[in-house]
């Protein structure tokens, strides 16, 4: 897909994660969709690529711990802003007996909302088009706000002009948007620049009301998106790439503990495989394999 040792920048939000245990106690860690993907991508690529995370944090001890953890994972910190007096967002995961999760969020004042609007953001925005791959999600679009989205679009246009690959994970969360119309408008503003769309079928149906997978692929064909991956949980993922279709079965597991980051880990492994020369089918197999491991462990990030 790109250079022999690609530079990838993932844009988004990392939050304080509280995992509720069966006895009511809370286990604290960190997570967020693009951050989860960044960690798993860095692990998958190793020294065959470099991964930077683009976000804004506070100057508190939780933000310090986040950065320390990312450095251990090999994620570059040069694109992380530290805003005095601000804090990262927080969320709590509650899971049912089947491993399905419910999220409770505290994020309205999170530092990431100013990620692209501070004076310190100017050199970051200027540097982003120099990467080989830019990766962001529907949650990224929501949390950076309208002004941040305008800055992002300008960046995507320049990045594509320079030959960068743009990767988008749809991750639609209705609670983050004032209306479904606002979300649709934001998605439409960036999708023309996307070359690899990593979609979850439930999110596509919730956002656009697509009747089935064929309707999803038809919509992205009209946009001209060259590579579309449709994640469908425990079912086979479907791929359309350069006019060819693929149907790749998921990995079965006996017991699902927590589905948090299942889609993020799939996306990371898929992208890593494609960057290393794997075919779409091989990339999907890698995605399913990693996701099958992630859902058997509590929390977003499994031990290395």
C-alpha positions in Angstrom: 0.0 0.0 0.0 2.8 2.5 0.7 6.5 2.9 1.6 8.8 0.1 2.7 8.9 1.5 6.3 5.7 3.5 6.5 5.1 6.4 8.9 1.6 6.3 10.3 -0.2 8.9 12.3 -3.4 8.0 14.1 -5.6 10.9 15.2 -8.1 10.8 18.0 -8.7 10.5 21.8 -7.4 8.4 24.6 -9.4 8.3 27.8 -9.1 7.0 31.3 -10.8 3.6 31.3 -12.5 2.1 34.3 -13.4 -1.6 33.9 -16.2 -2.7 36.2 -15.5 -6.2 37.8 -18.0 -8.7 38.9 -17.6 -7.7 42.5 -18.3 -4.1 41.7 -14.6 -3.0 42.0 -13.0 -0.9 39.2 -9.8 -1.6 37.3 -8.2 1.5 35.8 -6.4 1.6 32.5 -6.5 3.7 29.3 -8.3 3.3 26.0 -10.0 4.9 23.0 -10.7 3.6 19.5 -7.8 5.1 17.6 -5.4 4.7 20.5 -6.3 1.0 20.7 -5.6 0.7 17.0 -2.3 2.6 17.4 -1.1 0.2 20.1 -2.0 -2.9 18.2 -0.6 -1.5 15.0 2.7 -0.6 16.6 2.9 -4.2 18.0 2.1 -5.7 14.6 4.5 -3.6 12.6 7.4 -3.7 15.1 10.5 -2.1 13.5 8.9 -2.3 10.0 7.0 1.0 10.5 6.6 3.9 12.9 3.4 4.9 14.6 2.7 8.3 16.1 -0.5 9.3 18.0 -2.0 12.7 17.4 -4.1 14.1 20.3 -4.3 16.6 23.1 -4.0 15.8 26.8 -3.7 17.7 30.1 -0.8 18.3 32.4 -2.1 15.9 35.0 -0.7 12.6 36.3 -3.2 10.5 34.2 -1.9 12.2 31.1 1.7 11.6 32.2 0.9 7.9 32.6 -0.7 7.7 29.2 2.4 9.1 27.5 4.7 6.7 29.5 2.6 3.8 28.4 2.6 4.8 24.8 6.3 5.2 24.8 6.7 1.6 26.1 4.5 0.5 23.2 6.8 2.3 20.8 4.3 5.0 19.9 5.8 8.4 19.0 4.8 11.3 21.3 5.9 14.2 19.1 2.4 15.0 17.9 0.8 14.9 21.4 -0.1 18.3 22.9 -0.1 18.9 26.6 -2.6 21.6 27.6 -2.2 23.3 31.0 -5.1 22.8 33.4 -6.9 20.4 31.2 -7.8 16.7 31.7 -8.4 13.7 29.5 -11.9 12.2 29.2 -13.0 9.2 31.2 -15.3 6.2 30.5 -16.5 3.1 32.4 -17.1 -0.3 30.8 -19.8 -2.5 32.1 -20.2 -6.0 30.5 -23.0 -8.5 30.6 -22.9 -12.2 30.9 -22.3 -12.6 27.1 -19.4 -10.1 27.1 -21.4 -7.3 25.4 -20.4 -3.9 26.8 -22.1 -0.7 27.9 -20.1 2.5 28.1 -20.6 5.5 30.5 -18.7 8.6 29.4 -17.4 11.8 31.0 -15.7 13.6 28.2 -17.3 17.0 27.5 -14.3 19.0 28.8 -11.6 16.7 27.5 -8.5 18.4 26.2 -8.8 16.6 22.8 -11.6 19.0 21.9 -9.0 21.6 21.3 -6.6 19.3 19.5 -6.6 21.3 16.2 -7.5 24.7 17.4 -4.6 25.7 19.7 -1.6 27.8 18.5 0.5 24.7 19.1 -1.6 22.7 16.6 -0.3 24.7 13.6 3.0 22.8 13.2 1.3 19.5 13.9 -1.2 20.1 11.1 1.6 21.2 8.8 3.5 17.9 9.5 0.6 15.5 9.1 0.6 15.5 5.2 4.2 14.2 5.3 3.1 10.9 6.7 2.6 7.8 4.6 -0.7 6.9 6.3 -3.3 9.0 8.2 -5.8 7.1 10.3 -8.9 8.5 12.0 -12.4 7.5 13.0 -16.0 8.7 13.3 -15.3 9.3 17.0 -12.3 11.5 16.0 -14.7 13.6 13.8 -17.1 14.0 16.7 -14.6 15.0 19.5 -12.5 17.5 17.5 -15.6 19.6 16.7 -16.6 21.6 13.7 -13.5 23.9 13.5 -11.2 20.9 14.1 -13.0 19.0 11.2 -12.3 21.9 8.9 -8.6 21.8 9.7 -8.6 18.0 9.3 -10.2 18.3 5.8 -7.5 20.8 4.7 -4.9 18.3 6.0 -6.4 15.4 4.1 -6.5 17.3 0.9 -2.8 18.2 1.2 -1.9 14.6 2.4 -3.6 13.1 -0.6 -1.9 15.5 -2.9 1.4 14.3 -1.6 0.5 10.6 -2.0 -0.5 9.7 1.6 -3.0 6.9 2.2 -6.1 8.0 4.2 -7.8 5.3 6.4 -11.1 5.8 8.1 -12.9 3.6 10.7 -16.6 4.6 10.8 -17.2 4.1 14.5 -20.5 6.0 14.8 -21.6 6.9 18.4 -24.9 8.7 18.3 -24.4 10.3 21.8 -21.4 12.3 20.5 -23.5 14.2 17.9 -26.2 16.8 18.2 -28.2 15.0 15.5 -27.9 12.2 13.0 -27.9 14.9 10.3 -24.9 16.6 11.8 -23.0 13.2 11.9 -23.9 12.4 8.3 -22.7 15.9 7.1 -19.4 15.4 8.9 -18.9 12.0 7.5 -19.7 13.2 4.0 -17.1 15.9 4.3 -14.2 13.5 4.7 -15.2 10.4 2.9 -14.1 11.6 -0.6 -10.5 11.6 0.6 -10.7 8.0 2.2 -8.9 5.2 0.4 -9.4 2.4 3.0 -12.7 2.4 4.8 -12.9 0.0 7.8 -16.6 -0.2 8.5 -18.8 -1.9 11.1 -22.1 -3.0 9.7 -24.1 -2.0 12.7 -22.7 1.5 12.6 -23.4 1.9 8.9 -27.0 0.8 9.4 -27.5 3.1 12.4 -26.1 6.1 10.6 -27.5 5.6 7.1 -30.2 3.0 7.4 -28.6 0.7 4.9 -30.8 -2.4 4.4 -27.9 -4.8 3.9 -24.3 -5.2 3.1 -24.9 -4.8 -0.6 -26.4 -1.3 0.1 -23.2 -0.4 2.1 -20.9 -1.4 -0.7 -23.1 0.4 -3.3 -22.9 3.6 -1.3 -19.1 3.5 -1.1 -18.8 2.5 -4.7 -20.6 5.8 -5.6 -18.0 7.6 -3.5 -15.2 5.8 -5.4 -13.6 4.4 -2.2 -11.0 1.8 -3.6 -11.0 -0.5 -0.6 -13.9 -1.2 1.7 -13.9 -3.7 4.6 -17.2 -4.5 6.3 -16.8 -5.9 9.8 -19.7 -8.0 11.0 -18.8 -9.2 14.5 -18.8 -13.0 14.7 -19.8 -13.3 11.0 -17.4 -13.3 8.1 -16.1 -9.9 7.1 -16.8 -8.8 3.6 -14.3 -6.8 1.4 -14.5 -5.0 -1.8 -11.0 -4.0 -3.2 -10.3 -2.8 -6.7 -13.4 -4.5 -8.1 -12.8 -7.8 -6.4 -14.9 -9.2 -3.5 -13.7 -11.3 -0.5 -15.6 -13.2 2.2 -13.4 -14.1 5.1 -14.8 -16.1 8.0 -14.2 -15.0 11.6 -12.2 -16.9 14.2 -14.5 -18.7 16.6 -13.8 -18.7 20.4 -15.5 -20.7 23.1 -16.0 -17.9 25.5 -16.3 -14.1 24.9 -15.2 -12.1 27.9 -15.2 -8.5 26.6 -15.8 -7.3 23.1 -14.1 -3.9 23.8 -11.6 -3.0 21.1 -12.6 -6.0 18.9 -13.1 -3.8 15.9 -10.1 -1.6 16.7 -7.8 -4.6 16.9 -9.2 -6.1 13.7 -8.6 -2.8 11.9 -5.0 -2.5 13.2 -4.1 -6.0 12.2 -5.8 -5.6 8.8 -3.9 -2.4 8.1 -0.6 -3.8 9.3 -0.9 -6.8 7.0 -1.8 -4.6 4.0 1.2 -2.3 4.7 3.5 -5.3 4.9 2.3 -6.6 1.5 -0.6 -9.0 2.5 -3.6 -9.5 0.3 -7.1 -8.3 1.5 -8.0 -11.9 2.4 -4.7 -12.4 4.4 -5.2 -9.0 6.1 -8.7 -10.0 7.2 -7.5 -13.3 8.5 -4.9 -11.4 10.6 -7.6 -9.1 11.8 -9.9 -11.9 12.9 -7.1 -13.7 14.7 -6.1 -10.7 16.7 -9.7 -9.7 17.5 -10.4 -13.3 18.7 -7.6 -12.9 21.2 -8.7 -9.5 22.4 -12.3 -10.5 23.1 -11.1 -13.2 25.5 -9.5 -10.7 27.9 -11.1 -7.8 29.9 -10.4 -4.3 28.7 -9.3 -2.7 25.5 -5.6 -3.6 25.5 -4.5 -7.1 26.1 -1.1 -7.8 27.7 1.8 -7.7 25.2 
